[in-house]
């Protein structure tokens, strides 16, 4: 995989995790 693709997927996962954490905390 290209580094750019890995970075893009990482950003998507990080964003999804952040939203889940916010829902749990709230």
mmCIF file as gemmi writes it, N, C-alpha and C atoms, coordinates in Angstrom:
data_model
loop_
_atom_site.group_PDB
_atom_site.id
_atom_site.type_symbol
_atom_site.label_atom_id
_atom_site.label_alt_id
_atom_site.label_comp_id
_atom_site.label_asym_id
_atom_site.label_entity_id
_atom_site.label_seq_id
_atom_site.pdbx_PDB_ins_code
_atom_site.Cartn_x
_atom_site.Cartn_y
_atom_site.Cartn_z
_atom_site.occupancy
_atom_site.B_iso_or_equiv
_atom_site.pdbx_formal_charge
_atom_site.auth_seq_id
_atom_site.auth_asym_id
_atom_site.pdbx_PDB_model_num
ATOM 1 N N . UNK Axp A 1 ? 0.846 -1.215 0 1 0 ? 1 A 1
ATOM 2 C CA . UNK Axp A 1 ? 0 0 0 1 0 ? 1 A 1
ATOM 3 C C . UNK Axp A 1 ? 0.871 1.251 0 1 0 ? 1 A 1
ATOM 4 N N . UNK Axp A 2 ? 0.323 2.298 -0.593 1 0 ? 2 A 1
ATOM 5 C CA . UNK Axp A 2 ? 1.056 3.563 -0.599 1 0 ? 2 A 1
ATOM 6 C C . UNK Axp A 2 ? 0.947 4.241 0.755 1 0 ? 2 A 1
ATOM 7 N N . UNK Axp A 3 ? 1.956 5.005 1.091 1 0 ? 3 A 1
ATOM 8 C CA . UNK Axp A 3 ? 1.962 5.708 2.379 1 0 ? 3 A 1
ATOM 9 C C . UNK Axp A 3 ? 0.772 6.648 2.484 1 0 ? 3 A 1
ATOM 10 N N . UNK Axp A 4 ? 0.421 7.293 1.374 1 0 ? 4 A 1
ATOM 11 C CA . UNK Axp A 4 ? -0.699 8.243 1.389 1 0 ? 4 A 1
ATOM 12 C C . UNK Axp A 4 ? -2.008 7.521 1.703 1 0 ? 4 A 1
ATOM 13 N N . UNK Axp A 5 ? -2.159 6.318 1.155 1 0 ? 5 A 1
ATOM 14 C CA . UNK Axp A 5 ? -3.385 5.555 1.401 1 0 ? 5 A 1
ATOM 15 C C . UNK Axp A 5 ? -3.457 5.124 2.86 1 0 ? 5 A 1
ATOM 16 N N . UNK Axp A 6 ? -2.327 4.682 3.38 1 0 ? 6 A 1
ATOM 17 C CA . UNK Axp A 6 ? -2.275 4.27 4.788 1 0 ? 6 A 1
ATOM 18 C C . UNK Axp A 6 ? -2.605 5.454 5.685 1 0 ? 6 A 1
ATOM 19 N N . UNK Axp A 7 ? -2.053 6.625 5.348 1 0 ? 7 A 1
ATOM 20 C CA . UNK Axp A 7 ? -2.308 7.829 6.148 1 0 ? 7 A 1
ATOM 21 C C . UNK Axp A 7 ? -3.783 8.198 6.101 1 0 ? 7 A 1
ATOM 22 N N . UNK Axp A 8 ? -4.389 8.067 4.917 1 0 ? 8 A 1
ATOM 23 C CA . UNK Axp A 8 ? -5.804 8.41 4.746 1 0 ? 8 A 1
ATOM 24 C C . UNK Axp A 8 ? -6.687 7.479 5.569 1 0 ? 8 A 1
ATOM 25 N N . UNK Axp A 9 ? -6.388 6.177 5.502 1 0 ? 9 A 1
ATOM 26 C CA . UNK Axp A 9 ? -7.164 5.21 6.278 1 0 ? 9 A 1
ATOM 27 C C . UNK Axp A 9 ? -6.991 5.459 7.769 1 0 ? 9 A 1
ATOM 28 N N . UNK Axp A 10 ? -5.766 5.79 8.18 1 0 ? 10 A 1
ATOM 29 C CA . UNK Axp A 10 ? -5.498 6.058 9.59 1 0 ? 10 A 1
ATOM 30 C C . UNK Axp A 10 ? -6.321 7.243 10.067 1 0 ? 10 A 1
ATOM 31 N N . UNK Axp A 11 ? -6.421 8.277 9.242 1 0 ? 11 A 1
ATOM 32 C CA . UNK Axp A 11 ? -7.204 9.465 9.609 1 0 ? 11 A 1
ATOM 33 C C . UNK Axp A 11 ? -8.683 9.108 9.748 1 0 ? 11 A 1
ATOM 34 N N . UNK Axp A 12 ? -9.196 8.275 8.853 1 0 ? 12 A 1
ATOM 35 C CA . UNK Axp A 12 ? -10.605 7.885 8.926 1 0 ? 12 A 1
ATOM 36 C C . UNK Axp A 12 ? -10.885 7.101 10.199 1 0 ? 12 A 1
ATOM 37 N N . UNK Axp A 13 ? -10.001 6.171 10.516 1 0 ? 13 A 1
ATOM 38 C CA . UNK Axp A 13 ? -10.174 5.362 11.723 1 0 ? 13 A 1
ATOM 39 C C . UNK Axp A 13 ? -10.087 6.244 12.958 1 0 ? 13 A 1
ATOM 40 N N . UNK Axp A 14 ? -9.118 7.152 12.962 1 0 ? 14 A 1
ATOM 41 C CA . UNK Axp A 14 ? -8.937 8.032 14.115 1 0 ? 14 A 1
ATOM 42 C C . UNK Axp A 14 ? -10.166 8.898 14.328 1 0 ? 14 A 1
ATOM 43 N N . UNK Axp A 15 ? -10.741 9.392 13.231 1 0 ? 15 A 1
ATOM 44 C CA . UNK Axp A 15 ? -11.942 10.229 13.335 1 0 ? 15 A 1
ATOM 45 C C . UNK Axp A 15 ? -13.115 9.419 13.879 1 0 ? 15 A 1
ATOM 46 N N . UNK Axp A 16 ? -13.264 8.188 13.404 1 0 ? 16 A 1
ATOM 47 C CA . UNK Axp A 16 ? -14.364 7.337 13.859 1 0 ? 16 A 1
ATOM 48 C C . UNK Axp A 16 ? -14.218 7.016 15.343 1 0 ? 16 A 1
ATOM 49 N N . UNK Axp A 17 ? -13 6.719 15.762 1 0 ? 17 A 1
ATOM 50 C CA . UNK Axp A 17 ? -12.75 6.409 17.173 1 0 ? 17 A 1
ATOM 51 C C . UNK Axp A 17 ? -13.038 7.625 18.036 1 0 ? 17 A 1
ATOM 52 N N . UNK Axp A 18 ? -12.636 8.8 17.557 1 0 ? 18 A 1
ATOM 53 C CA . UNK Axp A 18 ? -12.861 10.02 18.332 1 0 ? 18 A 1
ATOM 54 C C . UNK Axp A 18 ? -14.355 10.263 18.531 1 0 ? 18 A 1
ATOM 55 N N . UNK Axp A 19 ? -15.146 10.02 17.493 1 0 ? 19 A 1
ATOM 56 C CA . UNK Axp A 19 ? -16.597 10.217 17.601 1 0 ? 19 A 1
ATOM 57 C C . UNK Axp A 19 ? -17.194 9.228 18.599 1 0 ? 19 A 1
ATOM 58 N N . UNK Axp A 20 ? -16.708 7.979 18.575 1 0 ? 20 A 1
ATOM 59 C CA . UNK Axp A 20 ? -17.211 6.983 19.525 1 0 ? 20 A 1
ATOM 60 C C . UNK Axp A 20 ? -16.876 7.391 20.948 1 0 ? 20 A 1
ATOM 61 N N . UNK Axp A 21 ? -15.66 7.864 21.165 1 0 ? 21 A 1
ATOM 62 C CA . UNK Axp A 21 ? -15.231 8.265 22.51 1 0 ? 21 A 1
ATOM 63 C C . UNK Axp A 21 ? -16.085 9.422 23.006 1 0 ? 21 A 1
ATOM 64 N N . UNK Axp A 22 ? -16.384 10.367 22.117 1 0 ? 22 A 1
ATOM 65 C CA . UNK Axp A 22 ? -17.206 11.507 22.518 1 0 ? 22 A 1
ATOM 66 C C . UNK Axp A 22 ? -18.601 11.044 22.914 1 0 ? 22 A 1
ATOM 67 N N . UNK Axp A 23 ? -19.146 10.07 22.179 1 0 ? 23 A 1
ATOM 68 C CA . UNK Axp A 23 ? -20.481 9.551 22.511 1 0 ? 23 A 1
ATOM 69 C C . UNK Axp A 23 ? -20.461 8.853 23.862 1 0 ? 23 A 1
ATOM 70 N N . UNK Axp A 24 ? -19.408 8.095 24.111 1 0 ? 24 A 1
ATOM 71 C CA . UNK Axp A 24 ? -19.311 7.365 25.383 1 0 ? 24 A 1
ATOM 72 C C . UNK Axp A 24 ? -19.167 8.345 26.544 1 0 ? 24 A 1
ATOM 73 N N . UNK Axp A 25 ? -18.32 9.342 26.387 1 0 ? 25 A 1
ATOM 74 C CA . UNK Axp A 25 ? -18.099 10.306 27.467 1 0 ? 25 A 1
ATOM 75 C C . UNK Axp A 25 ? -19.34 11.15 27.71 1 0 ? 25 A 1
ATOM 76 N N . UNK Axp A 26 ? -20.05 11.474 26.639 1 0 ? 26 A 1
ATOM 77 C CA . UNK Axp A 26 ? -21.258 12.278 26.8 1 0 ? 26 A 1
ATOM 78 C C . UNK Axp A 26 ? -22.434 11.355 27.075 1 0 ? 26 A 1
